[in-house]
């Protein structure tokens, strides 16, 4: 499938850099390589009114959370909020690797973003990441007054593995009777760890995310193959879908995860969940984080802002 010209330039630069494939590294090495890649991009940093590091109470200790506020909170001002879960295959990625994206989302949605630094595999296997994300979300709800956010206007989002976690948190909220989530925003989410779709087979080589890397992520994240069918690992396999929050789902055409994102959007729609769906045919996995390089990044960030303002913005 042909790439958008800007995406092709980016891919060519990645190939020229000749970095080792993630699946050939240790998790520690992979984390360092991802941090180096992000630093080399040298993207302009969107300015926000406030940024500060906090900690949420989790089931296994404190969870780092970074708060971004698009505009200063006035006394008594309760802003809409987006709780964000970063991508990285549950193995790498952190608050810093997604700093630029979270700043952009805060400004686009005119809201507060809370970026969650959940525990990573393989040191912390499934469902540790999901447990931390649920704990951070419920902490945000319980501490809304201290955070100057509105507990009635909370959204969740994530990219890739973070999209998986945002979908899982939405399902946990539905099953637990709340807290209510106004909208779930899923950017090229991982929702089916069976990894047997046509796009997984056909687009698993030649782009920035490979089938080999995905299999490596799955091996490091799960305790056994039996967990593939657990809806907390594969939200596409969940039952009792009705009543989930409205969704915005974006997928990339040159991404092995393309088809599962499409299938998840269709599953939600069949069960009466309102879905706004965008397919970016010439883009690779991870394009939302490439502001300054890809026009599609600006487009999807604007889309997210519109979805937030529609569902959690000021009346």
Protein Blocks (a to p, Z undefined) as FASTA:
>chain_A
ZZdfklmmmmmmmmmnopacfklpcfklmmmmmmmmmmmnopacdddfbdcddddddfkb
ccddddddfbacdehiacdddddddehehmgccfklmmmmmmmmmmmnopaddddddddd
fklgcfklmmmmmmmmmmmmmmmmmnopafklccdddehjlmmmmmmmmmmmmmnopacd
fbdcdehiafbfnopafklmmmmgoiabdfklmmmmmmmmpmbfklmmpmklmmmlpghk
bhpacddddddfkbfklmmmmmmmmmmmmnopacdddddfkbcehklmmghjamklmmmm
mmmmmmmmmmmmcZZ
